[in-house]
Amino acid sequence: MIWRTEGIRPTAPVRWRPLDGILGAFWQAESESGAKGYYLAAHPHIMIFFNDMSPQFRVSNDDGQFSQRYRPMSRAIYVPAGMPMWTGSNVAHRFSHLNLHIHRDRLLRVLSPAMGSSAALAAMRLPVEVHDVGPVDTLAGLLVEELSNPTRHEFYAESLVGSIVAGLFDFPKERDGQASGRLTQAQMNKLVSRVDDLRDHRLTVAEMARIVGLSESWFSNVFKQTTGKTPLQWQLAKRIDHAKKLLVESNMTIAAVAAEIGFSDQAHFTRMFRQIAGDTPAAWRRLQQIL
């Protein structure tokens, strides 16, 4: 694994344990303002953070300078083999995370019984990012305890890793809904949570597909069947809903509302608002005040 960091240092000894085709490591660290990192591995790996990193850390798979496509760091990330990852932070903070380095063949053995070999290989090539980690956080905590103080057979720790993988990947039971051309409620919840977190940043279709672990083309098809809108139309509607809330609950100017939800200028915001709401933001606000 190629691994370079600047401005990040461990605050405690790394707790690690080799398993069958898996290396688990628990890190406690602190970063300086301006810290950055670069990671590239020949095999897949999973990172699970025990605190919310999204306000402090940003991540990109395209650009170490973060000049174009980047996003807030999620609580749990699956990085496919051979995919580069850059991280950066503008504030000093402490954090802890569990790293799982999994041999490609070992991960295939975990996924294949439930997904089939072909589907498993396809899933392994797609990154997964989950902000609402739910039970995965508990599983990761149990695994860290076992890494720190091994008391059971390796099978216990390996089973926890398998359960963490199951919590991050989409297995056939969830895909049953997609057989009829629809996303599951769990997948929609992931998308809503991510869009609500970002607010002023529009996700690309590829980024939305990664969040739910689907290919871009398949995601676009089932998303339209699920919501009746394209992914970008749906995001626009979500942003306009947030704009309506700001117009009613605050004294912000129209220009300020436009900037808050990520529009580059008021004129563009007004056109999009009229398209969705049927009126200009100013006229809509006046009507709500009367009502």
Backbone as a ProteinNet text record, in pm:
[ID]
protein_1_A
[PRIMARY]
MIWRTEGIRPTAPVRWRPLDGILGAFWQAESESGAKGYYLAAHPHIMIFFNDMSPQFRVSNDDGQFSQRYRPMSRAIYVPAGMPMWTGSNVAHRFSHLNLHIHRDRLLRVLSPAMGSSAALAAMRLPVEVHDVGPVDTLAGLLVEELSNPTRHEFYAESLVGSIVAGLFDFPKERDGQASGRLTQAQMNKLVSRVDDLRDHRLTVAEMARIVGLSESWFSNVFKQTTGKTPLQWQLAKRIDHAKKLLVESNMTIAAVAAEIGFSDQAHFTRMFRQIAGDTPAAWRRLQQIL
[TERTIARY]
84.5	0	88	57.4	123.3	45.4	115.9	48.4	138.5	94.1	172.2	81.9	127	49.7	141.7	81.8	151.5	61.9	117.7	41.1	-52.6	-33.9	-116.3	-22.8	-50.4	35	-50.9	-10.4	-85.1	-70.4	-175.7	-171.6	-162.8	-166.6	-155.6	-101.2	-42.2	6.6	-107.2	-75.3	-174.1	-205	-332.7	-374.5	-411.9	-343	-368	-362.6	-423	-425.2	-441.4	-352.9	-371.3	-472.5	-557	-656.5	-641.3	-735.5	-729.4	-759.6	-655.4	-674.1	-717.3	-705.4	-752.3	-648.9	-625.1	-546.2	-632.9	-661	-739.3	-648.7	-670.7	-588.2	-674.5	-655.4	-729.1	-631.5	-664.9	-579.7	-647.3	-568.4	-609	-506	-553	-459.5	-509.9	-422.5	-459.9	-401.1	-472.3	-425.4	-408.5	-312.8	-292.1	-378.3	-395.3	-459	-371.8	-433.4	-358.8	-307.3	-345.7	-301.5	-356.6	-282.6	-329.5	-271.9	-335.9	-290.8	-318.6	-244.9	-264.6	-255.4	-350.4	-357.3	-387.6	-315.1	-339.4	-300	-395.3	-371.1	-403.5	-330.2	-352.4	-471.9	-518.9	-634.8	-737.6	-863.5	-967.8	-941.2	-991.3	-986.3	-1108	-1137.8	-1253.6	-1202.6	-1254.7	-1222.6	-1351.8	-1355.8	-1473.1	-1428.5	-1483.7	-1447.3	-1545.5	-1493.8	-1577.9	-1628.3	-1596.7	-1654.3	-1684.3	-1773.7	-1815.4	-1701.1	-1649.6	-1535.8	-1578.4	-1706.2	-1748.6	-1722.9	-1729.6	-1699.7	-1551.4	-1463.6	-1319.8	-1244.5	-1283	-1205.1	-1280.9	-1208.3	-1264.2	-1183.1	-1245	-1182.8	-1207.7	-1112.2	-1124.7	-1057.4	-1112.6	-1048.8	-991.1	-996.8	-955.5	-842.9	-829.3	-742.8	-689.8	-558.8	-499.4	-500.7	-529.2	-536.1	-678.2	-776.6	-917.1	-969.4	-922.4	-965.6	-1092.6	-1134	-1255.7	-1348.4	-1341.4	-1440	-1390.3	-1457.7	-1427.3	-1555	-1552.3	-1671.9	-1631.1	-1723.7	-1691.2	-1663.6	-1578.3	-1547	-1668.1	-1704.2	-1814.2	-1765.2	-1860.2	-1824.2	-1763.7	-1811.9	-1758.8	-1734.3	-1618.8	-1580.1	-1524	-1571	-1508.2	-1435.1	-1305.8	-1224.2	-1180.3	-1221.6	-1181.6	-1030.3	-981.3	-839.5	-800.8	-686.5	-634.6	-696.3	-787.7	-849.2	-773.3	-716.6	-643.8	-739.7	-690.8	-772.7	-684.2	-727	-660.7	-751.2	-693.6	-769.4	-702.6	-781.3	-727.7	-814.5	-751.9	-824.6	-772.4	-862.7	-824.5	-827.3	-862.5	-867.4	-798.7	-744.1	-681.7	-790.6	-777.3	-874	-817.6	-883.6	-848.5	-954.4	-912.4	-1007.6	-954.4	-1043.2	-1005.2	-1079.4	-1014.8	-1081.1	-1026.4	-1110.1	-1074.4	-1042.1	-925.5	-886.4	-893.3	-958.2	-962.8	-905	-787.9	-724.9	-759.8	-832	-886.7	-832.9	-774.7	-727	-845.2	-823.8	-931.3	-1000.6	-924.9	-985.7	-1065.7	-1019.9	-1091.9	-1225.5	-1226.6	-1352.4	-1447.8	-1394.5	-1478.5	-1543.8	-1470.7	-1528.3	-1639.1	-1629.3	-1734	-1860.1	-1843	-1957.6	-2025.8	-1948.6	-2002.8	-2120.6	-2119.9	-2233.8	-2368.1	-2369.7	-2496.6	-2525.6	-2422	-2442.6	-2416.3	-2338.9	-2289.1	-2156.8	-2069.6	-1935.4	-1935.1	-2016	-2015.9	-2061.9	-2172.7	-2223.9	-2125.6	-2060.2	-1963.7	-1845	-1793.7	-1681.5	-1720.5	-1843.4	-1890.7	-1902.4	-1955.2	-1971.1	-1836.5	-1738.9	-1606.5	-1536.8	-1578.8	-1515.9	-1575.7	-1686.3	-1755	-1728	-1689.2	-1669.9	-1803.1	-1799.1	-1918.4	-1885.9	-1975.9	-1959.6	-2090.4	-2083.1	-2202.4	-2180.5	-2271.2	-2259.2	-2336.5	-2455.1	-2535.4	-2497.5	-2397.4	-2340.4	-2426.3	-2510.5	-2601.3	-2528.2	-2573.8	-2514.2	-2367.2	-2321.2	-2180.6	-2089.1	-2131.8	-2053.2	-2036.3	-2144.1	-2138	-2046.6	-2060	-1976	-1828.6	-1801.9	-1663.6	-1607.9	-1691.4	-1648.5	-1613.9	-1695.3	-1666.4	-1535.6	-1511.8	-1389	-1266.4	-1278.8	-1168	-1134.9	-1236.1	-1212	-1132.9	-1168.1	-1099.2	-957.6	-938.2	-803.7	-715.7	-774.8	-699	-665.5	-758.6	-739.9	-798.2	-725.3	-778.6	-812.1	-938.5	-981.5	-1052.8	-1080	-1158.4	-1084.6	-1140.9	-1086.1	-1094.1	-1001.6	-1000.8	-1135.5	-1209.2	-1338.1	-1431.1	-1423.8	-1509.1	-1478.3	-1349.5	-1310.9	-1342.8	-1317.8	-1346.9	-1496.9	-1578.1	-1724.2	-1769.3	-1705.5	-1737.6	-1703.4	-1589	-1552.9	-1657.7	-1701.1	-1804.4	-1933.6	-1970.4	-2092.6	-2078.2	-1958.9	-1934.5	-1948.3	-1891.1	-1904.2	-2051.5	-2127.4	-2270.5	-2344.9	-2298.6	-2364.3	-2333.8	-2224	-2184.6	-2227.9	-2235.4	-2269.3	-2418.8	-2470.3	-2609.9	-2616.8	-2691.6	-2705.6	-2840.1	-2858.8	-2977.8	-3110.2	-3124	-3252.7	-3291.4	-3196.7	-3225.2	-3245.2	-3179.4	-3189.3	-3320.6	-3395.6	-3525.1	-3610.9	-3609.8	-3687.2	-3638.9	-3507.5	-3453.3	-3488.5	-3522.7	-3564.8	-3688.8	-3772.1	-3890.7	-3863.2	-3735.3	-3697.5	-3709.7	-3686.2	-3701.3	-3585.1	-3546.6	-3451.7	-3523.4	-3449.2	-3508.2	-3518.5	-3599.3	-3612.6	-3479.5	-3401.8	-3271	-3179.9	-3183.1	-3099.1	-3144.7	-3276.3	-3326.8	-3289.7	-3293.7	-3255.8	-3110.2	-3022.4	-2882	-2867.8	-2943	-2934.1	-2988.2	-3102.7	-3162	-3067.3	-3006.4	-2914.2	-2795.2	-2740.2	-2623.7	-2657	-2770.3	-2809.7	-2839.3	-2905.4	-2934.3	-2806.1	-2705.9	-2578.6	-2507.1	-2512.6	-2436.4	-2505.1	-2636.9	-2720.4	-2675.5	-2556.2	-2515.5	-2426.7	-2417.4	-2332.9	-2415.5	-2418.1	-2495.8	-2411.1	-2462.4	-2393.5	-2408.9	-2306.2	-2318.7	-2394.8	-2443.1	-2512.2	-2417	-2290.4	-2191.7	-2173.9	-2169.6	-2154.3	-2276.3	-2396.9	-2517.9	-2519.6	-2475.8	-2472.2	-2375.7	-2261.1	-2163.9	-2221.3	-2301.1	-2356.1	-2439.9	-2513.6	-2599.9	-2538.6	-2413.2	-2342.2	-2391	-2437.5	-2486.5	-2404.2	-2410.6	-2348.6	-2426.9	-2359.8	-2424.7	-2545.3	-2531	-2641.1	-2760.7	-2733.8	-2843.4	-2910.7	-2830.1	-2885.4	-2979.6	-2938.4	-3021.7	-3157.4	-3158.2	-3283.1	-3375.6	-3323.5	-3410.9	-3448.9	-3364.2	-3398	-3520.8	-3525	-3639.6	-3766.7	-3753.1	-3868.8	-3917.4	-3824.8	-3859.1	-3923.4	-3867.2	-3908.4	-3990.6	-3987	-4054.2	-3972	-3850.4	-3762.4	-3624.2	-3548.6	-3408.6	-3335.2	-3215.7	-3141.6	-3120.7	-3091.5	-3066.8	-3196.9	-3308.1	-3437.9	-3475.8	-3450	-3483	-3400.1	-3271.1	-3187.4	-3231.5	-3269	-3316	-3440.1	-3532.9	-3653.9	-3619.4	-3521.4	-3479.2	-3419.8	-3341.6	-3280.1	-3386.3	-3484.7	-3591.9	-3675.6	-3696.5	-3768	-3693.8	-3561.2	-3482.3	-3490.8	-3491.4	-3504.9	-3637.8	-3744.3	-3875.5	-3872.1	-3805.2	-3796.2	-3722.2	-3614.6	-3538.4	-3619.5	-3695.6	-3776.3	-3883.6	-3938.1	-4045.4	-3990.3	-3881.1	-3834.9	-3723	-3675.4	-3566.2	-3594.2	-3511.7	-3519.1	-3409.4	-3353.7	-3246.7	-3295.8	-3208.8	-3243.3	-3251.8	-3313.6	-3324	-3184.4	-3094.9	-2958	-2888.1	-2911.2	-2848.7	-2902.7	-3032.7	-3092.8	-3034.1	-3020.8	-2963.6	-2823.6	-2742.1	-2605.5	-2604	-2695.5	-2700.4	-2723.5	-2803.2	-2833.2	-2751.3	-2648.2	-2550.5	-2570.9	-2656.1	-2671.6	-2570.3	-2512.5	-2406.6	-2459.4	-2587	-2643	-2793.6	-2848.6	-2990.2	-3080.2	-3038.2	-3122	-3143.7	-3037.2	-3049.9	-3139.8	-3120.1	-3204.8	-3352	-3379.3	-3517.6	-3581.2	-3506	-3559.3	-3592.3	-3502.1	-3523.8	-3637.3	-3644.7	-3751.3	-3888	-3897.8	-4024.5	-4061.6	-3961.4	-3986.1	-4048.3	-4002.4	-4051.1	-4175.9	-4173.2	-4279	-4388	-4363.5	-4465	-4468	-4373.7	-4369.2	-4226	-4197.6	-4063.7	-4048.7	-3924.9	-3905.8	-3970	-3956.8	-4013	-4165.5	-4228.6	-4374.6	-4422.8	-4350	-4388.7	-4379.6	-4274.3	-4257.3	-4371.3	-4407.1	-4516.7	-4647.4	-4673.3	-4795.4	-4798.8	-4683.9	-4678.4	-4701	-4655.1	-4675	-4823.1	-4893.6	-5037.1	-5114.5	-5075.2	-5144.3	-5116.2
-119.6	0	124.6	219.8	349.4	440.7	498.8	574.4	689.4	812.7	930.4	1029.5	1079.9	1180.4	1294.9	1411.2	1528.3	1593.6	1623.7	1692.1	1602.4	1469.6	1374.5	1283.8	1266.4	1179.3	1099	974.7	892.3	947.2	935.1	978	860.2	739.9	617.9	507.3	402.2	291.6	230.6	194.9	132	-8	-40.4	-174.6	-252	-362	-433.1	-584.4	-654.6	-800.4	-859.4	-951.4	-1019.5	-1132.4	-1146.8	-1253.3	-1326.2	-1407.9	-1482.4	-1388.5	-1340.4	-1251.1	-1111.1	-1077.9	-948.3	-894.3	-764.2	-698.6	-588.1	-598.3	-496.1	-407.7	-276.3	-182.1	-68	-34.1	75.9	189.6	306.1	424.3	532.7	596.2	719.2	824.2	937.9	1034.1	1176.2	1268.4	1409.2	1470.3	1567.5	1632.3	1781.6	1838.8	1982.5	2048.8	2179.3	2253.6	2241.6	2205.9	2187	2045.9	1953.3	1814.3	1753	1658.5	1591.5	1451.3	1368	1230.9	1177.6	1074.5	1006	856.4	779.4	636.9	563.7	455.1	371.6	229	136	-1.6	-98.5	-208	-311.2	-399.2	-389.4	-467.6	-373.9	-414.7	-328.2	-297.3	-183.6	-155.4	-74.8	-85.6	-19.9	68.5	190.6	282.3	318.9	304	339.4	437.2	557.2	660	658.4	679.5	675.7	814.3	913.3	1046.4	1104.4	1200.5	1261.4	1344.6	1304.6	1373	1476.5	1477	1559.9	1709.7	1766.8	1909.7	1941.6	1842.5	1870.8	1817.8	1701.4	1634.9	1631.4	1649.6	1630.6	1523.4	1458.4	1346.5	1358.4	1312.1	1313.1	1188.4	1135.7	1026.3	1074.6	1205.8	1261.3	1362.5	1431.6	1549	1577.3	1568.4	1594.9	1740.4	1829.6	1972.8	2015.8	1924.6	1952.4	2073.1	2086.6	2200.4	2172.6	2045.3	2015.8	1924.4	1793.5	1705.7	1655.5	1697.9	1648.4	1651	1588.4	1576.8	1561.8	1582.5	1560.2	1412.3	1386.5	1248.9	1184	1064.3	989.7	912	862.8	784.6	649.8	589.7	460.4	465.5	415.3	419.9	284.2	232.9	117.5	168.8	141.5	187.9	65.9	55.5	-59.5	-63.9	-180.3	-196.4	-104.7	-38.1	44.7	182.2	218.1	350.9	446.9	556.1	650.4	732.2	778.4	862.3	969.4	1094.3	1206.8	1259.2	1297.6	1358.8	1489.5	1581.7	1709	1769.8	1849.3	1913.1	2054.7	2145.6	2285.4	2324.9	2229.2	2259.1	2147.2	2180.9	2080.9	2005.3	1874.3	1796.6	1657.5	1585.5	1448.1	1353.7	1233	1136.8	995.7	899.9	759	682.4	579.5	500.6	359.1	270.9	131.2	112.9	56.9	23.4	-127.5	-170.8	-313	-330.2	-389.5	-419.8	-564.7	-584.3	-716.2	-762.7	-881.5	-936.3	-954.6	-926.2	-933.8	-1070.4	-1178.4	-1311.8	-1338.3	-1282.3	-1300.6	-1228.7	-1107.6	-1033.6	-1102.7	-1158.7	-1231.5	-1351.8	-1418.5	-1532.7	-1489.7	-1368.6	-1318	-1284.4	-1221.2	-1170.1	-1274.3	-1365.7	-1456.1	-1542.2	-1599.5	-1685	-1613.5	-1484.7	-1410.6	-1342.8	-1307.3	-1226	-1300.7	-1409.7	-1473.1	-1408.6	-1485.6	-1436.6	-1315.2	-1317	-1205.7	-1076.3	-1084.1	-964.2	-917	-1011	-974.1	-900.4	-950.1	-883.3	-742.5	-729.4	-596.9	-503.3	-554	-471.8	-428.7	-515.1	-485	-372.7	-345.9	-239.9	-102.8	-98.3	27.6	76	202.4	254.2	266.1	260.1	275.8	379.3	475	574.7	585.9	569.7	569.8	669.6	765.2	861.2	813.5	758.4	705.9	559.3	531.6	397.2	298.7	347.9	259.6	146.7	19.6	-94.9	-118.1	-67.1	-85.8	-25.3	85	149.6	56.1	-12.5	-107.8	-225.2	-279.3	-391.5	-352.1	-231.7	-184	-168.7	-120.3	-106.4	-241.4	-343.9	-478.5	-532.2	-503.6	-550.9	-480.5	-351.7	-278.8	-338.9	-375.7	-439.1	-568.2	-645.2	-772.3	-750	-645.3	-612.6	-569.5	-494.3	-439.6	-545.8	-638.9	-741.4	-873.5	-943.9	-1068.4	-1171.3	-1212.3	-1310.8	-1429.1	-1421.5	-1526.7	-1580.7	-1687.7	-1747.2	-1645.8	-1659.6	-1568.3	-1563.6	-1673.2	-1679.3	-1566.8	-1529.9	-1422.6	-1290.3	-1254.1	-1128	-1131.4	-1245.7	-1256.3	-1245.8	-1298.9	-1287.4	-1142.2	-1067.2	-925.5	-850.5	-884.9	-821.9	-854.9	-982	-1020.5	-943.8	-921.4	-846.4	-699.4	-643.5	-504.9	-493.2	-588.9	-590.3	-598.2	-684.4	-697.7	-567.1	-489.5	-362.2	-254	-269.5	-167.4	-198.7	-326.9	-365.9	-398	-387.5	-423	-571.1	-646.8	-788.9	-819	-941	-971.3	-934.5	-944.5	-911.8	-768.7	-676.6	-537.8	-521.2	-605.1	-589.7	-644.8	-718.2	-766.4	-651.5	-539.5	-423.2	-368.4	-381.9	-328.9	-417.3	-545.9	-631.6	-575.9	-504.6	-441.9	-296.7	-258.1	-125.3	-16.7	-46.6	55.5	46.2	161.5	165	126	69	35.3	161	152.4	266.4	297.9	193.7	216.2	295	263.3	335.6	480.4	502.4	639.4	718.3	653.1	720.8	766.9	683.5	721.6	846.2	849.6	963.7	1090.6	1080.4	1196.9	1251.1	1160.8	1202.8	1276.5	1225.5	1289	1425.3	1434.4	1562.7	1665.1	1622.2	1713.9	1763.1	1676.4	1716.6	1821.4	1804.2	1892.5	2025.9	2021.3	2140.1	2224.6	2282.5	2376.2	2311.5	2180.4	2111.7	2005.2	2010.9	1913.9	1790.6	1673.8	1549	1513.4	1457.5	1404.2	1272	1227.1	1098.7	987.4	997.3	895	890.2	1007.1	1011.5	952.2	982.9	926.2	774.6	725.9	581.5	513.8	579	520.6	508.8	607.8	608.1	483.5	438.3	320.7	195	205.1	86.3	28.4	114.3	68.2	128.8	67.7	128.6	253.6	346.7	473.2	452.7	367	347.9	279.8	177.3	106.7	199.5	276.8	370.3	470.5	529.9	630.7	573.8	448.9	385.9	362.4	298.8	264.7	389.2	492.5	614.7	680.1	686.3	747.5	665.8	532.3	448.1	468.4	496.9	512.2	646.8	754.5	890.2	963.1	913.3	985.3	1101.8	1120.1	1229.9	1174.5	1249.3	1215.4	1252.6	1198	1234.9	1384.7	1455.5	1599.2	1676.8	1632.6	1696.5	1679.1	1561	1532.7	1620	1632.9	1718.5	1864.5	1910.2	2047.5	2069	1973.9	1985.6	1990.5	1910.4	1912.4	2048.2	2106.2	2236.1	2346.2	2337.9	2437.3	2423	2300.4	2279.9	2348.8	2335.9	2401.7	2553.4	2601.7	2745.7	2797.7	2722.1	2762.6	2776.4	2682.2	2688.5	2814.5	2847.6	2968.3	3094.1	3095.2	3212.2	3238	3130.5	3143.9	3170.2	3104.2	3104.9	3205.1	3276.8	3370.9	3501.7	3600.4	3729.1	3743.5	3632.7	3635.8	3696.6	3767.8	3821.3	3706.6	3733.9	3631.5	3589.2	3686.7	3654.8	3566	3593.4	3513.2	3370.7	3356.3	3223	3147.2	3215.9	3153	3100.5	3182.5	3141.4	3026.5	3028.9	2926.8	2788	2779.4	2647.7	2618.6	2700.7	2664.6	2719	2820.9	2883.2	2995.7	3005.5	3103.4	3245.3	3261.2	3396.8	3392.2	3507	3517.2	3489.7	3533.4	3515.9	3367.2	3288.9	3144.9	3080.3	3116.9	3065.8	3099.6	3223.9	3266.2	3184.2	3157.3	3075.9	2934.9	2874.2	2737.6	2731.3	2832	2836	2846.6	2934.4	2949.5	2819.1	2749.8	2623.7	2519.7	2516.5	2416.9	2464.6	2589.5	2639.9	2716.2	2752.9	2822.9	2972.3	3025.2	3169.1	3207.8	3337.5	3382.1	3368.1	3361	3351.8	3467.2	3589.5	3705.7	3697.5	3662.4	3652.6	3538.1	3427.4	3312.4	3348.9	3421.7	3463.4	3555.1	3651.1	3742.4	3666.7	3569.1	3490.3	3412.7	3355.9	3282	3372.4	3495.9	3591.3	3627.9	3635.1	3663.6	3545.5	3427.1	3305.9	3281.4
0	0	0	-87.6	-86.8	6.9	101.5	207.2	248.4	219.9	256.8	329.6	442.6	515.6	557.4	570.9	623.2	727.9	844.7	948.4	1025.9	1015.4	1090.8	1170.4	1299.4	1380.3	1477.5	1505	1601.9	1742.8	1821	1961.4	2057.1	2001.9	2082.5	1991.9	2048.2	1965.2	1882	1760.2	1671.8	1723.7	1730.6	1772.2	1645.6	1619.8	1494.9	1517.2	1421.1	1430.2	1290	1249.2	1120.6	1134.2	1034.4	1029	895.9	860.7	735.5	618	551.3	437.5	475.9	603.9	654.9	753.4	746	850.2	909.4	1039.4	1107.9	1191	1184.4	1260.8	1312.7	1439.4	1500.9	1527.4	1471.7	1481.3	1564.1	1650.2	1717.5	1677.8	1626.9	1569.5	1587	1555.8	1551.2	1424.9	1370.1	1248.1	1272.2	1203.5	1207.1	1099.9	1110.6	1002.8	878.7	766.3	642.3	623.1	712.9	699.8	572	516.1	395.6	387.5	305.3	290.9	151.8	114.3	-14.7	11.3	-45.9	-21.5	-152.9	-177.7	-294.7	-258.3	-270.7	-228.6	-341.5	-345.6	-446.7	-412.9	-288.8	-246.5	-183.3	-174.1	-117.2	29.8	73.3	217.2	260.6	388.7	449.9	562.8	569.8	678.9	750	881.2	960.6	1069.1	1066.5	1163.7	1280.2	1400.1	1518.8	1558.6	1479.4	1498	1360.2	1355.9	1229.1	1173	1059.5	998.3	894.8	857.5	744.3	762.4	886.3	897.5	881.4	907.7	908.7	786.1	736	632.9	500.9	392.4	260	188.1	91.5	23.1	-126.6	-205.4	-350.8	-406.8	-515.7	-587.5	-720.6	-743.8	-872.2	-864.4	-751	-751.4	-611.3	-594.7	-465.1	-425.9	-521.3	-490.2	-453.9	-465.3	-432.8	-510.9	-636	-716.3	-794.5	-801.5	-874.9	-795.5	-812.9	-750.9	-615.7	-509.4	-376.2	-294	-177	-95	51.3	144.1	285.4	312	408.1	445.2	512.3	466.8	526.9	649	728.6	847.6	809.2	700.7	656.8	506.9	464.5	324.5	282.9	169	105.3	-18.1	-26	-138.5	-220	-346.9	-428.8	-449.8	-485.2	-515.9	-631	-616.1	-723.6	-736	-646.8	-653.2	-561.7	-615.2	-530	-445	-331.5	-244.2	-181.3	-196.6	-132.4	-20.7	91	199.2	239.7	291.2	336	443.8	531.9	640.5	660.4	691	713.5	861	947.8	1091.3	1169	1283.7	1369.6	1447	1458.5	1535.1	1562.7	1654.3	1686.2	1628.8	1596.4	1541	1563.7	1546.7	1555	1446.4	1394.4	1289.8	1283.7	1230.4	1208.6	1061.2	1032.8	896.3	877.9	769.6	735.4	596.4	587.7	460.3	426.7	318.3	286.6	151.8	150.5	23.6	-71.1	-197.2	-296.5	-294.8	-289.9	-291.5	-164.8	-52.3	74.7	70.2	15.6	5.5	-90.1	-196.8	-291.7	-224.4	-135.9	-63.7	30.9	85.7	174.2	95.7	-19.8	-95.1	-183.5	-240.3	-342.5	-297.6	-175.9	-138.8	-144.2	-115.6	-114.3	-247	-322.7	-442.2	-572.2	-564.8	-686.1	-725.8	-789.6	-819.1	-910.5	-1014.4	-1110	-1045.1	-969.3	-901.5	-795.3	-726.9	-623.5	-684.3	-797.3	-863.6	-908	-958.9	-1000.8	-880.9	-768.5	-648.6	-592.8	-601.3	-546.6	-622.3	-744.8	-824	-796.5	-718.7	-692.5	-550.3	-533.4	-397.3	-324.7	-194	-110	-2.9	16.3	121.7	198.6	328.9	413.1	526.6	540	649.9	773.8	752.2	862.7	881.6	965.6	972.2	1050.9	1141.4	1214.7	1285.7	1265.6	1336.8	1303.4	1186.8	1149	1255.7	1315.5	1421.2	1540.2	1578.6	1690.5	1657.4	1535.1	1492.9	1492.8	1443.2	1440.1	1581.4	1673.9	1812.5	1874.3	1844.9	1895.8	1837.4	1710.8	1647.2	1706	1734	1796	1932.7	2009.9	2140.1	2123	2019.9	1996.8	1943.9	1863.8	1816.8	1933.5	2026.9	2138.3	2242.8	2262.5	2366.1	2317.6	2232.4	2174.7	2282.8	2285.6	2385.7	2322.7	2193.5	2128.8	2006.2	1950.5	1829	1715.1	1619.6	1505.3	1433.7	1440	1371	1416.4	1544	1596.8	1528	1522.1	1458.5	1310	1244.5	1101.2	1074.3	1165.6	1150.5	1163.8	1253.8	1266.6	1138.4	1079.1	951.1	845.1	840.3	744.3	765.3	890.4	920.3	881.8	900.7	858.6	707.1	634.8	488.4	449.1	518.1	488.7	513.4	612.1	641.1	540.1	464.6	368.4	226.3	191.2	54.9	43.8	-77.6	-105	-142	-63.9	-88.1	-155.4	-206.2	-285.8	-223.3	-90.2	-28.8	-59	-54.4	-88.4	-237.5	-317.4	-461.5	-517.3	-433.1	-480.6	-529.2	-457.9	-499.7	-631.2	-658.3	-782.1	-900.4	-874.7	-984.1	-1050.5	-974.7	-1032.3	-1067.6	-1063.3	-1109.8	-1006	-879.2	-775.1	-676.3	-620.8	-511	-382.4	-289.2	-159.9	-73.2	31.9	122.9	190.5	222.6	284.6	192.8	64.1	-32	-46.9	-50.2	-58.9	66.2	182.8	306.6	301.4	244.8	230.7	143.7	33.5	-57.7	7	73.6	140	246.2	324	428.9	370.3	260.8	200.2	141.2	70	9.9	118.7	226.8	337.4	403.6	412.2	473	388.5	255.5	167.1	142.5	118.3	95.7	-22.6	-16.6	-120.9	-227.6	-226.4	-323	-394.7	-527.2	-603.9	-632.7	-600.9	-629.9	-777.2	-836.1	-970.9	-964.6	-1080	-1084.6	-1041	-1081.8	-1043.6	-892.3	-828.1	-682.3	-613.2	-664.1	-604.9	-620.3	-736.6	-759.3	-663.3	-637.3	-544.2	-403.4	-362.5	-227.3	-201	-303.8	-285.9	-346.9	-396.5	-442.6	-573.4	-666.2	-795.5	-908.5	-1025.7	-1142.7	-1180.8	-1247.8	-1282.3	-1373.2	-1474.8	-1570	-1503.4	-1420.4	-1352.5	-1250.8	-1180.5	-1082.2	-1148.2	-1259.9	-1326.1	-1363.5	-1408.8	-1449.9	-1331.3	-1224.9	-1112.4	-1032.2	-1033.9	-962	-1025.2	-1157.1	-1225.7	-1197.9	-1194	-1164.1	-1020.9	-930.3	-788.4	-758.3	-813.6	-774.8	-881.2	-1005.5	-1113.8	-1166.3	-1112.6	-1153.6	-1185.8	-1264.2	-1281.5	-1152.5	-1131.2	-1009.8	-994.2	-1102.6	-1093	-1069.9	-1130.1	-1103.3	-956.4	-901.8	-762.1	-668.8	-698.1	-614.8	-621.5	-740.6	-753.6	-667.7	-670.1	-589.3	-440.2	-397.3	-257.1	-220	-308.9	-281.4	-274.6	-362.8	-361.5	-234.4	-188.3	-61.8	53	52.7	157	143.5	19.4	-4.1	49.8	30	81.2	233.2	297.5	443.7	488.1	418.3	451.9	425.2	317.9	283.7	389	445.1	543.8	683.8	720.1	858.7	886.8	784.7	807.3	733.3	763	693.6	589.2	545.3	446.5	315.3	248.1	116.2	16	-97.2	-201.7	-246.6	-259.5	-301.2	-199.5	-71.2	33.7	34.4	12.5	4.8	-113.3	-226.2	-345.8	-316.7	-251.6	-219.4	-119	-23.1	81.6	24.1	-82.3	-139.4	-264.4	-289.6	-390.9	-529.7	-546.1	-677.8	-693.3	-812.3	-834.5	-845.4	-883.3	-891.5	-866.2	-832.1	-796.3	-915.5	-1035.2	-1154.2	-1183.8	-1175	-1199.5	-1095.1	-968.5	-861	-886.9	-928	-952.2	-1063.1	-1170.4	-1280.3	-1233.8	-1157.9	-1112	-1009.1	-923.5	-823.9	-893.4	-992.3	-1065.3	-1135.4	-1187.9	-1258.1	-1164.8	-1039	-943.2	-869	-821.4	-733.5	-808	-933.5	-1011.3	-989.5	-913	-886.1	-852.1	-852.5	-813.1	-661.8	-611.4	-466.2	-389.9	-443.9	-375.2	-369.1	-480.9	-484.4	-395.8	-398.6	-315.8	-167.9	-129.2	10.5	54.5	-31.1	2.3	22.1	-62.8	-50.8	80.7	120.7	246.2	366.9	357.8	467	480.2	367.1	368.9	427.3	384.4	431.2	579.2
[MASK]
+++++++++++++++++++++++++++++++++++++++++++++++++++++++++++++++++++++++++++++++++++++++++++++++++++++++++++++++++++++++++++++++++++++++++++++++++++++++++++++++++++++++++++++++++++++++++++++++++++++++++++++++++++++++++++++++++++++++++++++++++++++++++++++++++++++++++++++++++++++++++++++++++++

